[in-house]
Amino acid sequence: MAGRTIILAGVIAGCAAMASAQRQPTSATPVSGDRQAEARAADTERRMRPDERTTLTHGLWAIPLIPNVKIPAEAVLGAGYITGLPRLGVPALLETDASLGVSYIANLRKDGATALPSATAMGATWNPDLIRRGGAMIAREAKAKGFNVLLGGGINLMRDPRNGRTFEYFGEDPLHSGVLGGAAIDGTQSQHVMSTVKHFALNAQETGRHAVDGRIADDAFRMSDLLAFELAIEQGRPGSVMCAYNRVNGAPACGSDYLLNRVLKQDWRYPGFVMSDWGAVGALDFAIAGLDQQSGAQIDKQMFFAKPLAEAAARDPAYATRLQDMNRRILRSIYAVGLDANPPAKGPIDVAGNAALARAVEDEGIVLLRNRNALLPLSKAVRSIAVIGGYADAGVLSGGGSTQVQPEGGPAVSLPMGGEGPLAKYNNQTYHGTAPLAAIRALASKASVKFVDGRYPAEAAAAARAADVAIVFATQWMAEGMDVPDLSLPGGQDALIAAVAAANPKTVVVLETGGPVLMPWLDRSGAVLEAWYGGARGGDAIAATLFGDVNPSGRLPVTFPASLDQLPRPALPYAGMVDRDFAAGLAAGKSYPIDYDIEGADVGYRWFARKGLAPLFPFGFGLSYTRFDHGPLKVVGGASPRASAAIRNVGQRGGSEVAQLYLVSTPAGPTRRLAGFAKVAIAAGATTTVMIPIDPKLLAESRGGKWSMAAGRYGFALGRSATDLGPVVTITLPARQWR
């Protein structure tokens, strides 16, 4: 499900010249619906009987563990089911959580699926074409399981690295997230499976997610979080938008006239429909505010979009008109994506092919953060290796919650995280995919490889001291419904790494984390790989990178702070409070605001640039086993501005570079903003010219809901990261304004 760890009376406890450049639509082109789909939707809506008019406007959570809820026989166990209209040829909507693969739903279906690496790993690839293929793969698997809607496309920006859902999102930059998110959506819908884009909007933390109220000025909002959604919708054209749990500027996101009517449907001309998150509808008038479909309606206080909506439409012309529009929007998306003509059919899945794609994503997503004295890649002739910690003998970590994916047969390791009831294991900490230990042994077949679980630092240090190389696997589990309290590695792992690094200077740290972590042991380590959550073939990809079969090409999609004090909010808002505290407070009229105007549009690396802060590792950073020289940057203006540069691989092996174009000045003064990027594979000694289109929105400012570019000089620089920039090139651009 798109967003939830829901508490149901104790039932649920915590419940790539250019190999790959972003496709950027002309910014002045509005999102418009397929005219034929719109005409068909209008015709079908006119033929609906009164008793059919709320059929499509609400659905249920299709799991058999909710009291007094009967699951229709035609439903597929999963996130949701919306009854169709067979008389009119309208198919039912069969929904599954699927940001990272078809979700496990606590193994209720007794089947498995292919897990892609986490969205942060996808973000680290900077490769839209690869992410598009991933979206298509998940859609094919979902279709083979009987689903026709994927609750995927999560693109919220990382405003706080402690957010438990950080791993579900692509990163902290609106262009980067919008382009990659749009690619995932486009891939999904290429298979005639509907996709959502979520969670709209400002879903920046899990603590108090039903209660916290994100406060932010409209213009700053439109240049940050909303821009990511706008770009993803332009590129991916999702059939549905899913609203969020949290409040925005005082109103529930799923009942926000500002978000749903004004921004989404009026300003962006979005033609699809808005579905709620599960358990996020609080009143009938959410329909007037722009919500089109109540999801998982049986877990809200009332099925507002069933009988109450029908009765309101019968007596009130405003509701009658709104209900007509709700149906037409839902029908239009069904027809535009082709759900009616291309129904799902259960069938075989290309397990090996899909796992190979998951491996490709992880290969490109692993980021080499440190490589002192060229410790990596390791020689396959190494004599002895100590592999330590992180359940590396079993699999790779995955994030918890509604995006949880497991292979056939279930997880390699499942650690209970507490709770009671039939779905308590819904949020178990799980490991799956291929085991790094086995993959390391396969590549270093002549080495003595010893595994130590890492529970005792002294034991691990002794094993490291006796080995030529020590590889420590460190994990940070994140899950929907809960934030992490800080950015340390839990369970004493920081102390473990320090002890191992002190025992053996040739210590490699492999991080399996949902997002940024602090590294108090960094200066004592030999090398550090950020492997994120590695998916179905994560262990193989990690080993291949360690031994050089893969040249790392990942670049950070998020900034790693040097300390919590560098964050806009050093303390997590409302940390320590639990759901019942928030519920009681809301009932008593209390509000729980979070001031996002502190950073405004300057999210992530832009905040660090504004404050002159030096992060531990900057956005866009990543090392390689080869070196690249960047030639002079050229920038061309006009209606479709673009940049180009020659990039030469001056090393001894092939590799991929991510050319990052940053806007560094406007007529208003200095700035720092990603304006475009391209990932390119280059053979050793070869030179390639990259071409990077520039979306004018990235050069403009939002003013009263309109994009405005002042006439004057604009400066650009090609960078290896947000803090490592080349010479500035300045061009003159004319004034321009558009919505």
Buried (B, 14 or more C-beta within 10 A) or exposed (E): BBBBBBBBEEBBBBBBBBBBBBBBBEBEEEBEBBEEBBEBBBEBBEEBEEEBBBBBBBBBBBBEBBEEBEBEEEBBBBBBBBBBBEEBEBBBBBBBBBBBBBBBBBBBBEBBBBBBBBBBBBBBBBBBBBBBBBBBBBBBBBBBBBBBBBBBBBBBBBBBBBBBBBBBBBBBBBBBBBBBBBBBBBBBBBBBBBBBBBBBBBBBBBBBBBBBBBBBBBBBBBBBBBBBBBBBBBBBBBBBBBBBBBBBBEBBBBBBBBBBBBBBBEBBBBBBBBBBBBBBBBBBBBBBBBBBBBBBBBBBEBBBBBEBBBEBBEEEEEBBEBBBBBBBBBBBBBBBBBBBEBBBEEEEBBBEEBBBBBBBBBBBBBBBBBBBEEBBBBEEEBEBBBBBBBBBBBBBBBBBBBBBBBBEEEBBBBEEBEBEBBBBBBBBBBBBBBBBBBBBBBBBEEBBBBBBBBEEBEBBBBBBEBBBBBBBBBBBBBBBBBBBEBBBBBBBBBEBBBBBBBBBBBBBBBBBBBBBBBBEBBEBBBBBBBBBBBBBBBBBBBBBBBBBBBBBBBBBBBBBBBEBEBBBBEEBBBEEBEBEBBBEBBEEEEEBBBBBBBBBBBBBBBBBBBEEBEBBBBBBBBBBBBEBEBBEBBBEBEEEBBBBBBBBBBBEBBBBBBBBBBBBBBEEEEBBBBBBBBBBBBEEEEBBEBBBBBBBBBBBBBEEEBBBBBEBEBBBBBBBBBBEBBEEBEBEBEEBEBE
